[in-house]
Amino acid sequence: MRTDSSTSIVTDDSQRAQVLPEQTQQQHTPDERILKNPQQTALRMIKGFRVESGPKNKDILHFTNQLAVMVRAGISLQDSLESIAEQVQNLKFKAIIVDLKNQIEAGQSFSQALAQHSQIFSNLYINMVAAAEASGSLSDMLQKLVEYLDQEAETRSQIKGAMVYPIIIAVMAVGVTIFLLCFVLPRFTAIFAGKEHLLPRPTKILMASSAFLRGYWFIVMPLVAGAFGGFLYFIRTTIGRLWWDKTKLALPLIKTLCQNLYITRSMHTMGVLTKAGVPILNTISITAQIAGNALYKHMWLGVYDQVCQGKKIASSLLQYDLMPISVVQMIKSGEESGTLSDVLRDVSDYYARELKTIIKTVTSMIEPVMIVLMGILVGFIAMSIILPIFRMSAAVAGR
């Protein structure tokens, strides 16, 4: 019996000795595969890696549209937020929506939950939701928010579209100039060598510029990039922003475009907020924050202070020259008749149509101007190269 038991023990141990290496091999197989296929592992890590920013304006618009549809269909706010969060691809925005749902379930109102994310949702958004909660018309207010955000997105798209063509032409002009100076003009250096006395002044300037760019390009490029970055930093400061906003309202082609943009945005915002039942002081304060120009922001803050003292909006606007007299008179009639929200809506609609017309006009004027400037620049460089050749040919023929 002992022999059998000992034999069985030895047999079991030998079996375990045979099984354990196989188990160990199975346990380490994934690691070995990873070590054998590091390229696949790196590829998976690269595919899984992504850098996400916060939600953009179109994400807020899409979220508000979905929420308005669900709430109008009778789905509870918490269920609507949970359903939307499951569909959102942006992880940061998903976390914000989940947090909104959790705060509402904890007993806070929707506007209070939105106020915890004021860096994402604007004061206009939060105040309109608060007014909707007070009146019990959340679905209608969300639909108004969708219309407001959609119009703002359309306006931004129009402005960006108007700037695309001039930017492309400017980049092409700079690129062609650099190509001519760095690659074309140096080929004529050997021809002009020893005949500098026959060269006109523009040709000498271009040749000096070409030599400087080719010899010190590693200094010129950082200087240009630094100058551009310094300009962007400067206009973000208080003094720089004020100077830039004044400049935009003084340039011939840009002045009318910017003025109509700021008036449209201000009137549209005030009309939506007053129609939603937001108090007039909150309306003016929010309008000042979204004005988009330091001068208009200063104007609306001044109007806010005077309305706090009991004055009317129209009489306060008369102290500034940023708002057309016709607009001030219409606001005055709206205040006197009690139809201010309707008047503001009509004014914003009118200036929105005017803005579209002005964008087309400015774009149609900028296009030929940019083409002419580019032609003059390229023609100047070409003539600076050709004229010396003609002069040297005439000198040789005279001999």
Long-range contacts (C-beta under 8 A, 24 or more apart in sequence): 52-90, 52-91, 52-92, 53-92, 54-90, 54-92, 54-93, 54-119, 54-120, 55-90, 55-92, 55-93, 55-96, 55-120, 57-149, 57-152, 57-153, 57-156, 58-153, 59-88, 59-90, 59-93, 60-120, 60-121, 60-125, 60-149, 61-146, 61-149, 61-150, 61-153, 63-88, 63-93, 63-97, 64-142, 64-145, 64-146, 64-149, 65-146, 67-142, 68-139, 68-142, 68-143, 68-145, 68-146, 71-138, 71-139, 71-142, 72-139, 72-143, 77-104, 77-110, 77-138, 78-104, 78-105, 93-120, 96-120, 109-133, 110-138, 122-286, 122-289, 122-290, 123-285, 123-286, 123-289, 124-148, 124-269, 124-272, 124-273, 124-286, 124-290, 127-273, 127-276, 127-278, 127-282, 127-286, 128-272, 128-273, 128-276, 128-278, 130-278, 131-276, 131-277, 131-278, 132-276, 134-277, 135-277, 141-276, 144-272, 144-275, 144-276, 148-268, 148-269, 148-272, 151-268, 151-352, 152-265, 152-268, 155-261, 155-264, 155-265, 155-352, 155-355, 158-355, 158-356, 158-359, 159-257, 159-261, 159-359, 161-359, 162-257, 162-359, 162-362, 162-363, 162-366, 165-363, 165-366, 165-367, 165-370, 166-366, 166-367, 166-370, 169-367, 169-370, 169-371, 169-374, 170-370, 172-374, 173-370, 173-373, 173-374, 173-377, 173-378, 176-374, 176-377, 176-378, 177-377, 177-378, 177-381, 178-213, 180-378, 180-381, 180-382, 181-206, 181-209, 181-210, 181-213, 181-381, 182-210, 182-213, 182-214, 182-217, 184-385, 185-210, 185-381, 185-385, 186-210, 186-214, 188-385, 188-388, 188-389, 191-389, 191-392, 192-388, 195-388, 195-392, 198-388, 198-391, 198-392, 198-395, 199-388, 200-384, 200-387, 200-388, 200-391, 202-380, 202-383, 202-384, 203-384, 203-385, 203-387, 203-388, 206-381, 206-384, 206-385, 241-294, 242-294, 242-295, 245-293, 245-294, 245-295, 246-295, 248-293, 249-293, 249-295, 253-362, 253-365, 253-366, 254-362, 256-358, 256-362, 257-355, 257-358, 257-359, 257-362, 258-293, 259-322, 260-351, 260-354, 260-355, 260-358, 261-292, 261-355, 262-291, 262-292, 262-293, 262-296, 262-322, 263-323, 263-324, 263-327, 263-347, 263-351, 264-348, 264-351, 264-352, 264-354, 264-355, 265-290, 265-291, 265-292, 266-291, 266-296, 266-300, 267-327, 267-344, 267-345, 267-347, 267-348, 267-351, 268-344, 268-345, 268-348, 268-352, 270-344, 271-341, 271-342, 271-344, 271-345, 271-347, 271-348, 274-340, 274-341, 274-344, 275-341, 275-345, 280-307, 280-313, 281-307, 281-308, 284-313, 295-322, 296-322, 299-323, 313-340
